[in-house]
Amino acid sequence: MTKLVLALAALLVLVAAPVRAEKVAIKFHRQVELGRFKCTDVANGNIVHRVCYDRPRRYMVINLRGTYYHYCEIDSGTVASLLKAQWIDDYYQSAIRGNFDCRTHRIPRY
């Protein structure tokens, strides 16, 4: 009985502990917490490894060769097309890179 009580107490501590979202460092910016983002790991990319998108804020964080970058005011259709592209690296290079620059587009506040 004592072991069961201890196990339940340990479980309650784990359940009650606050869940912290993953944070990533954005190149030329700061850390961003990914709790509000939907992240997708990319298996078919040599450059693109992960795409995280916050649809209500139109804000994308993308992992390119291990470094995170961000894109501002990017529409959900562009992000969906990126994730569906047969050649995801090519789509990134042609449709996203150089566009949606956070130096000229609004960076959302969190």
C-alpha positions as protocol buffer text, in pm:
chain_id: "A"
residue {
  index: 1
  type: MET
  ca { x: 0 y: 0 z: 0 }
}
residue {
  index: 2
  type: THR
  ca { x: 282 y: 242 z: 85 }
}
residue {
  index: 3
  type: LYS
  ca { x: 445 y: 194 z: -255 }
}
residue {
  index: 4
  type: LEU
  ca { x: 116 y: 271 z: -424 }
}
residue {
  index: 5
  type: VAL
  ca { x: 70 y: 590 z: -221 }
}
residue {
  index: 6
  type: LEU
  ca { x: 426 y: 702 z: -304 }
}
residue {
  index: 7
  type: ALA
  ca { x: 374 y: 628 z: -672 }
}
residue {
  index: 8
  type: LEU
  ca { x: 50 y: 826 z: -676 }
}
residue {
  index: 9
  type: ALA
  ca { x: 216 y: 1117 z: -495 }
}
residue {
  index: 10
  type: ALA
  ca { x: 499 y: 1119 z: -749 }
}
residue {
  index: 11
  type: LEU
  ca { x: 248 y: 1114 z: -1033 }
}
residue {
  index: 12
  type: LEU
  ca { x: 60 y: 1408 z: -883 }
}
residue {
  index: 13
  type: VAL
  ca { x: 383 y: 1608 z: -862 }
}
residue {
  index: 14
  type: LEU
  ca { x: 453 y: 1539 z: -1230 }
}
residue {
  index: 15
  type: VAL
  ca { x: 101 y: 1629 z: -1338 }
}
residue {
  index: 16
  type: ALA
  ca { x: 98 y: 1948 z: -1131 }
}
residue {
  index: 17
  type: ALA
  ca { x: 437 y: 2065 z: -1263 }
}
residue {
  index: 18
  type: PRO
  ca { x: 409 y: 2346 z: -1518 }
}
residue {
  index: 19
  type: VAL
  ca { x: 479 y: 2245 z: -1875 }
}
residue {
  index: 20
  type: ARG
  ca { x: 739 y: 2462 z: -2039 }
}
residue {
  index: 21
  type: ALA
  ca { x: 738 y: 2508 z: -2412 }
}
residue {
  index: 22
  type: GLU
  ca { x: 1052 y: 2459 z: -2612 }
}
residue {
  index: 23
  type: LYS
  ca { x: 1253 y: 2775 z: -2675 }
}
residue {
  index: 24
  type: VAL
  ca { x: 1475 y: 2826 z: -2977 }
}
residue {
  index: 25
  type: ALA
  ca { x: 1728 y: 3099 z: -3051 }
}
residue {
  index: 26
  type: ILE
  ca { x: 1650 y: 3290 z: -3370 }
}
residue {
  index: 27
  type: LYS
  ca { x: 1951 y: 3414 z: -3566 }
}
residue {
  index: 28
  type: PHE
  ca { x: 1981 y: 3795 z: -3549 }
}
residue {
  index: 29
  type: HIS
  ca { x: 1688 y: 3812 z: -3304 }
}
residue {
  index: 30
  type: ARG
  ca { x: 1622 y: 3647 z: -2968 }
}
residue {
  index: 31
  type: GLN
  ca { x: 1477 y: 3331 z: -2822 }
}
residue {
  index: 32
  type: VAL
  ca { x: 1121 y: 3242 z: -2916 }
}
residue {
  index: 33
  type: GLU
  ca { x: 901 y: 3005 z: -2718 }
}
residue {
  index: 34
  type: LEU
  ca { x: 729 y: 2758 z: -2949 }
}
residue {
  index: 35
  type: GLY
  ca { x: 426 y: 2686 z: -2729 }
}
residue {
  index: 36
  type: ARG
  ca { x: 183 y: 2857 z: -2969 }
}
residue {
  index: 37
  type: PHE
  ca { x: 342 y: 2717 z: -3285 }
}
residue {
  index: 38
  type: LYS
  ca { x: 258 y: 2405 z: -3480 }
}
residue {
  index: 39
  type: CYS
  ca { x: 593 y: 2245 z: -3562 }
}
residue {
  index: 40
  type: THR
  ca { x: 663 y: 1994 z: -3836 }
}
residue {
  index: 41
  type: ASP
  ca { x: 989 y: 1804 z: -3873 }
}
residue {
  index: 42
  type: VAL
  ca { x: 1100 y: 1777 z: -4234 }
}
residue {
  index: 43
  type: ALA
  ca { x: 1246 y: 1450 z: -4356 }
}
residue {
  index: 44
  type: ASN
  ca { x: 1289 y: 1529 z: -4725 }
}
residue {
  index: 45
  type: GLY
  ca { x: 1496 y: 1847 z: -4700 }
}
residue {
  index: 46
  type: ASN
  ca { x: 1871 y: 1900 z: -4711 }
}
residue {
  index: 47
  type: ILE
  ca { x: 1843 y: 2265 z: -4603 }
}
residue {
  index: 48
  type: VAL
  ca { x: 1501 y: 2275 z: -4433 }
}
residue {
  index: 49
  type: HIS
  ca { x: 1487 y: 2055 z: -4122 }
}
residue {
  index: 50
  type: ARG
  ca { x: 1188 y: 2191 z: -3927 }
}
residue {
  index: 51
  type: VAL
  ca { x: 905 y: 2439 z: -3981 }
}
residue {
  index: 52
  type: CYS
  ca { x: 711 y: 2598 z: -3693 }
}
residue {
  index: 53
  type: TYR
  ca { x: 415 y: 2823 z: -3769 }
}
residue {
  index: 54
  type: ASP
  ca { x: 192 y: 3042 z: -3553 }
}
residue {
  index: 55
  type: ARG
  ca { x: -106 y: 3087 z: -3781 }
}
residue {
  index: 56
  type: PRO
  ca { x: -296 y: 3362 z: -3590 }
}
residue {
  index: 57
  type: ARG
  ca { x: 18 y: 3577 z: -3582 }
}
residue {
  index: 58
  type: ARG
  ca { x: 135 y: 3476 z: -3933 }
}
residue {
  index: 59
  type: TYR
  ca { x: 482 y: 3406 z: -3795 }
}
residue {
  index: 60
  type: MET
  ca { x: 710 y: 3123 z: -3907 }
}
residue {
  index: 61
  type: VAL
  ca { x: 1024 y: 2992 z: -3745 }
}
residue {
  index: 62
  type: ILE
  ca { x: 1229 y: 2761 z: -3965 }
}
residue {
  index: 63
  type: ASN
  ca { x: 1534 y: 2547 z: -3897 }
}
residue {
  index: 64
  type: LEU
  ca { x: 1782 y: 2564 z: -4183 }
}
residue {
  index: 65
  type: ARG
  ca { x: 2082 y: 2336 z: -4137 }
}
residue {
  index: 66
  type: GLY
  ca { x: 2056 y: 2360 z: -3758 }
}
residue {
  index: 67
  type: THR
  ca { x: 2001 y: 2739 z: -3733 }
}
residue {
  index: 68
  type: TYR
  ca { x: 1660 y: 2894 z: -3670 }
}
residue {
  index: 69
  type: TYR
  ca { x: 1540 y: 3194 z: -3873 }
}
residue {
  index: 70
  type: HIS
  ca { x: 1207 y: 3374 z: -3864 }
}
residue {
  index: 71
  type: TYR
  ca { x: 965 y: 3509 z: -4124 }
}
residue {
  index: 72
  type: CYS
  ca { x: 697 y: 3766 z: -4049 }
}
residue {
  index: 73
  type: GLU
  ca { x: 349 y: 3822 z: -4194 }
}
residue {
  index: 74
  type: ILE
  ca { x: 374 y: 3498 z: -4391 }
}
residue {
  index: 75
  type: ASP
  ca { x: 39 y: 3358 z: -4497 }
}
residue {
  index: 76
  type: SER
  ca { x: -78 y: 3008 z: -4411 }
}
residue {
  index: 77
  type: GLY
  ca { x: -112 y: 2913 z: -4779 }
}
residue {
  index: 78
  type: THR
  ca { x: 259 y: 2972 z: -4838 }
}
residue {
  index: 79
  type: VAL
  ca { x: 352 y: 2767 z: -4532 }
}
residue {
  index: 80
  type: ALA
  ca { x: 115 y: 2487 z: -4637 }
}
residue {
  index: 81
  type: SER
  ca { x: 267 y: 2487 z: -4987 }
}
residue {
  index: 82
  type: LEU
  ca { x: 614 y: 2469 z: -4837 }
}
residue {
  index: 83
  type: LEU
  ca { x: 523 y: 2166 z: -4628 }
}
residue {
  index: 84
  type: LYS
  ca { x: 351 y: 1993 z: -4925 }
}
residue {
  index: 85
  type: ALA
  ca { x: 626 y: 2069 z: -5177 }
}
residue {
  index: 86
  type: GLN
  ca { x: 794 y: 1771 z: -5340 }
}
residue {
  index: 87
  type: TRP
  ca { x: 1123 y: 1963 z: -5330 }
}
residue {
  index: 88
  type: ILE
  ca { x: 1090 y: 2157 z: -5006 }
}
residue {
  index: 89
  type: ASP
  ca { x: 1436 y: 2317 z: -5030 }
}
residue {
  index: 90
  type: ASP
  ca { x: 1361 y: 2451 z: -5379 }
}
residue {
  index: 91
  type: TYR
  ca { x: 1024 y: 2588 z: -5267 }
}
residue {
  index: 92
  type: TYR
  ca { x: 1188 y: 2761 z: -4972 }
}
residue {
  index: 93
  type: GLN
  ca { x: 1453 y: 2917 z: -5199 }
}
residue {
  index: 94
  type: SER
  ca { x: 1205 y: 3038 z: -5460 }
}
residue {
  index: 95
  type: ALA
  ca { x: 899 y: 3143 z: -5258 }
}
residue {
  index: 96
  type: ILE
  ca { x: 1014 y: 3229 z: -4906 }
}
residue {
  index: 97
  type: ARG
  ca { x: 1381 y: 3325 z: -4890 }
}
residue {
  index: 98
  type: GLY
  ca { x: 1410 y: 3701 z: -4934 }
}
residue {
  index: 99
  type: ASN
  ca { x: 1037 y: 3750 z: -4871 }
}
residue {
  index: 100
  type: PHE
  ca { x: 852 y: 3803 z: -4543 }
}
residue {
  index: 101
  type: ASP
  ca { x: 1162 y: 3967 z: -4395 }
}
residue {
  index: 102
  type: CYS
  ca { x: 1109 y: 4057 z: -4030 }
}
residue {
  index: 103
  type: ARG
  ca { x: 1315 y: 4374 z: -4080 }
}
residue {
  index: 104
  type: THR
  ca { x: 1040 y: 4511 z: -4304 }
}
residue {
  index: 105
  type: HIS
  ca { x: 739 y: 4314 z: -4177 }
}
residue {
  index: 106
  type: ARG
  ca { x: 595 y: 4333 z: -3827 }
}
residue {
  index: 107
  type: ILE
  ca { x: 735 y: 4090 z: -3568 }
}
residue {
  index: 108
  type: PRO
  ca { x: 451 y: 3971 z: -3342 }
}
residue {
  index: 109
  type: ARG
  ca { x: 467 y: 4031 z: -2968 }
}
residue {
  index: 110
  type: TYR
  ca { x: 439 y: 3741 z: -2726 }
}
